[in-house]
Amino acid sequence: MALREIQLSNKFKGPGFLYRRDFYDRDIEGSLSSFTPGEWGLLKGDGQDRLLVMVNHLAQLGPKIRAVTTWKNEFKDLSDWEILKTLIDRSIYKRSLFKNLKDGSRLIYGEADQLPGLVVDCYVNAVVVQINSAGIDRFRAQIKDYLQEKTNRTAILFDQPEYRKAEALPLFPLQGQLPDPIIIKENQFTFELPLGVVQKLGHYYDHRVNRNKLEQAVLNFNGSLKNGLDLFCYSGAWGMSALRAGMENMTFIDQGAFKEVILNNLKNNNLEERGDFVRDDVFDYLEQSLSQNKQFDLIISDPPAFSKNLKNKSKALIGYEKLHTSCLKLLKSNSLFAVASCTHGISHDELDRTVLEATKKSGKKVSLIDVGVQGQDHPFGHLQDSSFYIKYLLYFVE
């Protein structure tokens, strides 16, 4: 396969560039204007090492060159599509090695799986595909067909405008018919999500292992387990994990229209009559509960991202502190507080500090008894990796 080469500028010495994911016009010699958006190429340093990359000089936000993987001899006789299939196969194979992912998972997680701009979630009755890079978008039809063949499920191409705009990619009508409801299996639960309430790609697999950790913690807890709160509940996966472990009653709170979803999922998992749903803004609900002197034995807080960029990080931390202060005020002595976050750029340490600040305002004392990250289907290379974003902290409230 004849791939055109791109020469890095002389400021790059040695093989260190092989560990970067993104490159810009300033990083190379010459111009990218002759490259077709989405064309694959080889990025070359001052030695023999080369990086397989995707080029898009029309990208409006972010890098013009996105790294795929280090160039290997095994690729030399393969077409772009054949290399892409090889990387898809590797990603799917990695998931097959983990027993807890057999019923569904994030099959492909973008850059972390050497497939920048490709995200794939696999459910019982569908595979939902999101493509956000020009180098992957060239093969959207082939990817759809190939994933259907590999998973024996209907594959749906789902374009998200905000992400595709960054790469100057066109929007296509939804390709394929999503089943209604989407059926999800996770941690021996079965959840159903009607299309009318589905968020993003469907289910949030990223906290799967932390929901399992919470279930084990509740199972091993000898304190009171009478009343719990699942804040920002969505499908109810967190709260139902606690119920199965022995929590007597769980109130699910969300501003979305999830009442029928929650009641149906409780019934499907033999937990009916042990939970109720309140549609409300979470902060308003907490304020009202404080005015009514309510108290809880467990509160689970897993809000949507409070910030999408580092510019608003300080505001996000203030939001977490406010949320955690209200939660701590509502928790009884000898209770549990599960804190989760999906906000990029906020570390475990920073999230923990919002809880510690909240203890000062609530007059409560806590002990951190468990810590978690994202699961095996959301891999990341190291703790500073941009693919690492999930945080879970479990506290004992004295």
C-alpha positions in Angstrom: 0.0 0.0 0.0 1.5 3.4 -1.0 0.9 5.9 1.8 2.3 9.4 1.4 4.8 10.5 4.0 4.7 13.6 6.1 8.0 14.9 7.6 8.0 16.1 11.1 9.8 19.4 11.8 13.4 19.1 13.1 12.3 20.0 16.7 11.2 16.4 17.1 14.2 14.2 17.9 14.2 10.5 18.4 11.2 8.2 18.7 9.3 10.2 21.3 6.8 11.4 18.7 5.4 7.8 18.5 3.7 8.4 21.9 1.8 11.5 20.8 -1.7 11.3 19.5 -2.2 14.7 18.0 -0.2 16.9 15.6 -0.8 20.3 14.1 0.5 22.3 11.1 3.3 23.8 13.2 4.6 20.3 13.9 5.5 19.4 10.3 7.6 20.5 7.3 5.5 21.7 4.4 1.8 21.8 3.9 -1.1 19.3 4.2 -3.3 21.0 1.6 -2.6 18.3 -1.0 -4.0 15.6 1.2 -7.7 14.6 0.8 -9.5 15.1 4.1 -9.5 11.7 5.8 -6.5 10.4 3.9 -4.2 8.0 5.7 -0.5 8.6 5.7 2.9 8.0 7.4 4.4 10.5 9.8 8.2 10.3 9.7 10.7 11.6 12.3 14.5 11.9 12.1 15.0 8.1 12.1 13.4 5.1 10.7 10.3 5.1 13.0 7.0 6.0 11.4 3.5 6.6 12.7 0.3 5.6 10.8 -1.9 8.7 10.8 -5.1 10.2 9.5 -5.0 13.7 8.0 -7.7 16.3 7.9 -6.4 19.8 7.0 -10.0 21.1 7.1 -10.5 20.2 10.8 -11.9 23.4 12.5 -11.1 22.4 16.1 -8.3 20.2 17.3 -5.5 18.4 15.5 -4.9 18.3 11.8 -3.1 14.9 12.1 -4.4 12.1 14.4 -2.2 9.2 15.2 -3.5 5.7 14.6 -0.7 3.4 15.6 3.1 2.8 15.1 3.7 1.6 11.6 4.4 -2.2 11.4 5.6 -4.4 8.7 2.5 -6.5 8.9 0.6 -3.5 7.4 2.7 -3.0 4.3 0.6 -5.2 2.0 -2.8 -4.1 3.4 -5.2 -1.5 2.2 -6.5 1.3 4.6 -9.7 -0.7 5.1 -7.8 -3.9 5.8 -5.8 -2.2 8.5 -8.9 -0.7 9.9 -10.6 -4.1 10.1 -7.5 -5.5 11.8 -7.7 -2.8 14.5 -11.5 -3.4 14.9 -10.9 -7.1 15.4 -8.2 -6.4 18.0 -10.5 -4.2 20.0 -13.4 -6.7 19.9 -11.0 -9.5 20.9 -9.7 -7.6 23.9 -13.3 -7.3 25.2 -13.9 -11.0 24.7 -11.1 -11.8 27.3 -13.2 -10.3 30.1 -16.2 -12.4 31.3 -18.1 -9.4 32.6 -18.3 -7.9 29.1 -19.8 -10.9 27.3 -23.4 -9.5 27.3 -22.5 -6.0 26.1 -19.8 -3.4 26.3 -18.1 -0.4 24.7 -16.6 -2.4 21.9 -14.4 0.4 20.6 -13.2 3.4 22.5 -11.6 5.7 20.0 -8.0 6.6 20.5 -7.6 4.2 23.4 -8.2 1.4 20.9 -6.0 3.0 18.2 -9.2 4.0 16.3 -9.5 7.8 16.8 -13.0 9.1 16.2 -14.7 5.7 16.4 -16.9 4.8 19.4 -19.1 1.6 19.4 -21.5 0.4 22.1 -22.9 -3.1 21.9 -26.2 -4.0 23.4 -28.4 -7.1 23.4 -30.3 -6.0 20.3 -28.2 -3.4 18.6 -24.7 -1.9 18.0 -24.6 1.9 18.0 -21.8 3.5 16.1 -20.5 7.0 16.4 -17.9 8.4 13.9 -16.1 11.7 14.6 -13.1 11.7 12.4 -12.6 12.1 8.7 -10.2 9.2 8.5 -12.8 6.8 9.9 -15.8 8.4 8.2 -14.4 7.3 4.7 -15.4 3.8 5.7 -18.7 4.3 7.4 -20.7 2.0 5.2 -18.1 -0.8 5.4 -17.8 -0.4 9.2 -21.6 -0.7 9.6 -21.7 -3.9 7.6 -18.6 -5.4 9.2 -19.9 -4.8 12.8 -23.2 -6.4 11.9 -21.3 -9.4 10.6 -19.0 -9.6 13.7 -21.7 -9.1 16.3 -24.8 -10.6 14.6 -26.7 -7.4 15.6 -28.2 -4.5 13.7 -25.7 -1.7 13.5 -26.9 1.9 13.7 -24.8 4.9 12.6 -25.5 7.8 14.9 -24.0 11.2 14.1 -23.5 13.7 16.8 -23.3 17.2 15.3 -21.0 18.9 17.9 -18.3 16.3 17.4 -18.6 16.1 13.6 -18.5 19.8 13.2 -15.0 19.9 14.7 -13.8 17.8 11.8 -15.9 19.6 9.2 -17.9 16.4 8.5 -21.4 16.3 7.0 -24.4 15.1 8.9 -26.3 12.1 7.6 -29.8 10.9 8.5 -29.9 8.1 11.1 -28.7 5.1 9.1 -30.6 2.0 10.3 -33.6 1.6 12.6 -32.9 1.6 16.3 -34.9 -1.1 18.2 -37.3 0.3 20.7 -36.5 -0.3 23.5 -32.8 -0.8 23.6 -32.0 -3.8 25.8 -28.9 -3.7 28.0 -27.3 -6.4 30.1 -24.8 -5.3 32.8 -23.7 -7.0 36.0 -26.5 -9.6 35.7 -29.1 -6.9 35.3 -31.4 -6.3 32.4 -32.3 -2.7 31.5 -34.7 -1.4 28.9 -34.4 2.1 27.5 -37.2 3.4 25.2 -35.9 5.6 22.3 -37.8 8.6 23.6 -35.5 8.9 26.7 -32.2 7.6 25.3 -29.2 9.9 26.0 -26.0 9.9 23.9 -25.3 6.4 22.7 -27.7 4.7 25.1 -26.3 3.2 28.2 -23.3 4.4 30.3 -21.1 1.4 30.5 -18.2 3.5 31.9 -19.2 3.1 35.6 -20.1 -0.6 35.3 -17.2 -1.8 37.5 -18.0 0.9 40.1 -21.6 -0.1 40.3 -20.4 -3.6 41.0 -18.0 -2.2 43.7 -20.9 -0.3 45.3 -23.0 -3.4 45.3 -20.3 -5.4 47.1 -19.8 -2.6 49.6 -23.5 -2.5 50.5 -23.6 -6.3 50.7 -20.8 -6.2 53.3 -22.3 -3.3 55.3 -23.9 -4.1 58.6 -25.3 -0.6 59.2 -28.8 0.6 58.5 -29.9 0.1 54.8 -33.5 1.4 55.0 -33.6 4.4 52.7 -31.4 5.4 49.8 -31.2 8.1 47.0 -30.0 7.6 43.5 -29.4 11.1 42.1 -29.3 11.8 38.3 -30.6 8.2 38.1 -31.2 7.8 34.3 -32.0 4.0 33.9 -31.5 3.3 37.6 -28.4 1.1 37.3 -26.7 2.5 40.4 -29.7 2.4 42.7 -30.7 -1.1 41.6 -27.2 -2.3 42.4 -27.7 -1.2 46.0 -31.2 -2.7 46.2 -30.0 -6.1 45.1 -27.3 -5.9 47.8 -29.8 -5.4 50.5 -31.0 -1.7 50.5 -34.6 -1.8 51.5 -35.9 1.3 49.5 -34.5 3.5 46.9 -35.8 6.9 45.6 -34.6 7.6 42.1 -34.3 11.3 41.1 -33.9 12.8 37.7 -35.2 15.8 35.7 -35.9 13.5 32.8 -39.1 11.5 32.1 -37.9 8.2 33.5 -40.7 7.1 35.8 -41.9 4.3 33.5 -38.3 3.3 32.7 -37.5 3.0 36.4 -40.6 1.1 37.3 -40.2 -1.3 34.4 -36.5 -1.9 35.1 -37.3 -2.6 38.8 -39.9 -5.1 37.7 -37.6 -6.8 35.2 -35.0 -7.3 37.9 -37.4 -8.6 40.6 -37.0 -5.4 42.6 -40.6 -4.0 42.2 -42.2 -2.3 45.2 -38.8 -1.3 46.5 -38.3 1.9 44.6 -40.0 5.1 43.5 -39.2 7.8 41.0 -39.4 11.6 41.5 -39.0 13.8 38.5 -37.3 17.0 39.7 -34.1 19.0 39.4 -31.7 17.3 41.8 -30.6 20.5 43.5 -34.2 21.5 44.1 -35.1 18.1 45.4 -32.1 18.1 47.8 -33.1 21.6 49.1 -36.7 20.5 49.6 -35.6 17.3 51.4 -33.4 19.4 53.8 -36.4 21.7 54.6 -38.4 18.5 55.4 -35.6 17.1 57.6 -35.3 13.9 55.6 -32.4 11.5 56.3 -30.9 8.7 54.2 -28.6 5.7 54.8 -27.1 5.9 51.3 -26.8 8.6 48.7 -25.5 7.9 45.2 -24.4 10.9 43.2 -23.5 10.5 39.5 -24.3 13.7 37.7 -23.7 14.4 34.0 -20.4 16.2 33.3 -20.3 19.6 35.0 -17.9 20.9 32.4 -16.8 20.0 28.9 -13.5 21.9 28.9 -10.8 23.0 31.3 -11.9 26.6 31.0 -14.9 25.9 33.2 -13.2 23.5 35.6 -13.3 25.9 38.6 -17.1 26.3 38.1 -17.5 22.5 37.9 -15.6 22.1 41.2 -17.9 24.6 42.8 -20.9 22.7 41.5 -19.6 19.4 43.0 -18.9 21.0 46.3 -22.5 22.5 46.5 -23.9 19.1 45.5 -21.9 17.2 48.0 -22.6 19.6 50.8 -26.4 19.1 50.4 -25.9 15.3 50.2 -23.8 15.1 53.4 -26.4 17.2 55.3 -29.0 14.6 54.4 -27.0 11.6 55.4 -27.5 9.9 58.8 -24.6 9.0 61.1 -23.0 5.7 60.0 -24.1 5.9 56.4 -22.6 5.6 53.0 -22.0 8.3 50.3 -21.1 7.2 46.7 -19.6 10.0 44.6 -19.1 9.6 40.9 -17.9 11.9 38.2 -17.5 11.8 34.4 -16.1 15.3 34.1 -12.9 15.4 32.0 -9.9 17.2 33.6 -11.0 16.7 37.2 -8.8 14.3 39.1 -9.7 11.9 42.0 -7.8 14.2 44.3 -9.8 17.3 43.2 -13.1 15.4 43.5 -12.1 14.2 46.9 -11.3 17.8 48.0 -14.9 18.9 47.1 -16.2 16.3 49.5 -13.7 17.4 52.2 -14.8 21.0 51.8 -18.4 19.8 52.0 -17.7 18.2 55.3 -16.7 21.6 56.7 -20.0 23.1 55.6 -22.1 20.2 56.7 -20.4 19.4 60.0 -19.9 15.8 59.0 -16.8 13.6 59.2 -16.1 11.0 56.5 -13.6 8.2 55.7 -12.8 7.3 52.2 -13.3 3.5 51.9 -13.1 2.8 48.2 -11.8 4.3 45.0 -12.7 3.3 41.4 -11.9 4.1 37.7 -13.5 3.1 34.4 -13.8 -0.5 33.4 -12.0 -2.8 30.9 -14.0 -1.6 28.0 -12.9 2.0 28.5 -9.1 1.5 28.5 -6.6 4.2 29.2 -2.8 4.1 29.1 -1.9 6.1 32.2 -3.4 8.4 34.8 -2.7 11.5 32.7 -4.3 10.0 29.6 -7.1 12.0 28.0 -9.1 8.8 27.7 -9.1 8.5 31.5 -12.1 10.5 32.9 -14.2 8.3 35.3 -13.9 8.7 39.0 -15.6 6.9 41.9 -15.2 7.5 45.6 -17.1 5.8 48.4 -17.2 7.3 51.8 -18.3 6.2 55.2 -20.1 9.0 57.0 -19.6 9.0 60.7 
